[in-house]
């Protein structure tokens, strides 16, 4: 019967056990007959063993298990037939006698077994037996039984073929006969395998398809044997074998069959064969069933060819004269068009929307393949991107979508990211890069932009021109500015947003050119792009632009110095003053969105101006610029910084900057120093006020100014506020020791107004206040005492200093024990 209805799992186990028991029992009789050299009984027992394979009740999996048991037993009979001394019969008589078996299935299994031995005996040309047995096996047309019979035939004859160089070549045939036998077996096996899907009720079709899939190796084994033929040269494969194989695969219009066989061919035949026959393969792929998933087939082929051509000198010689890129490009167009055709939905005639993901994955593989073979041919990459644009455009028109989303978008990201790794900024020169980006939504475009930024920064690619800057920043525009489709939630994930913008900000440091004017133009262009980013982005990106601009100052100085030494070179239009104007404008913009960051940069800029002035040809020339930066910093401080703690921190920034500046006129320096001291005295929290005023004392004993009276005035002002503070809050007792530190510092740096008597007085005050505070604020008093002990230890070291002058200055101190 042709219809099959496999029973449940329990029944399957029972049926297999019963069949196995019969096989074992008959195998016993078979071996006993062989041992007794009883050919007649051996054939009878073997026929009984094979009869168990006539069943239609076993599932394909269980049928395979039963077949393997039968196969093992039949090998004993085959060995017996090959030994003429035992059966004492002519092979032709044996060959004819087995054809009288009562049932066709045992008859053909026995025929294949005897036929193998007959060929081995060389009493008849191998090609005659191969043709005869192959034709007779067509008598079994039950899909499952016929498929396993064909598999058995292939196994029995695999080493009996008249292959080139084999013992059966010559009178027994040649490579043509060997191939024809395997091909006919492959042809019939495939047709039988395809027909398995039609066995049984429709409700079990999905299960049957899975079982059919599990049996695919029975068909693929024929391709493996073909590839092992010694006579299967590149020429024979391309002219004789491949055209027949492909014609058969295409003629059997079954999705699973074509899918498996196309994939198998790539695996079993050598890569050099595929190179020589690439056009034939690709033409066949274009004729496959629309439901065949071409992605794994084409991707596997490309990956294998890329590895073969890249890793071996033989591969490069195979490539000679073959334009692999053009072949793939031409035929992939037809393959991808077929993939894009709408398919009927399951159970209806309504066309389902085509999926773009597989097409894009093929394109991504093609991109990788092309870059591995032609790393320097940028126009090849652009051609792939152009064809991808056409595919996406067609898909959008077919489906009504405005852009690619989901897995398809991920594939576009991969497609765009792949050339970035090898070509980096060169991709910006391609016509279709930006066009493909337009088919992506905002978040996906941002992913591509992040990939580009990371590659440029991580691999330290330089931006050599304004055009390069424009191209890059237009490419990464989703990171640089708000666009029409930027979601309202952009920037809500603060950590991610800051990380992205910090990466973008690093691009300001990738500018490189031997032309200073070009560098300055690029810097201005970058700041222009950053200026479109809105408050959130500006707060992160402008500081990087500021520091990158300061990096131009040494280059300007070096250029001036070379010309001063006699080098003939054009005078650049950019100068130190022009750079500082750029910096001023940058900080002014930053102050609108991040005043605290701007405050810090005003004073950094002032310090930079002072440093530039020190090495300038005419010192003092940048004094007014430095003063302007300091003035703007104070304006920012007064107008924007309102929290006491932040004001306190700002005082230390200002003092640290001012105490190192030398380029300003004394009048301007005094004016700013007074302002800093006044602001410090206005801080609301007394402890912070005292520390800030104490810090200001350094403004009057530094490179720009040496005025001991003002130093002492600051210190005395601190002590005046400190006494009532500690009286009311003993926890602040540590401030006494901090002030002692200040007195000692200025005494050591030879401020005449700070005498040893002041230090002795401070030592006594510290001891008294710490002792008093220990009753009401024990923890803070303990910390202050430890600090005080360290100060005293330092003073003892100074009293024992090896320099007599230093030791004498501290000798009068009466230090506590």
Helices and strands as residue ranges (DSSP letters): H 9-35, H 39-51, G 52-54, H 60-81, H 84-87, H 91-97, G 98-100, H 104-121, H 126-136, G 137-139, H 143-157, H 175-195, G 196-198, G 202-204, H 205-214, H 216-227, H 234-236, I 237-241, H 242-251, H 255-268, H 271-276, H 278-286, H 294-311, H 313-319, H 324-339, E 343-344, E 351-352, H 357-373, H 378-399, H 406-423, G 424-429, H 431-437, H 442-458, H 466-475, H 477-480, H 494-505, G 506-510, H 516-531, H 534-564, H 576-593, H 595-614, H 623-640, H 644-658, H 666-681, H 686-696, G 697-700, H 708-728, G 730-732, H 734-748, H 756-773, H 778-799, H 804-811
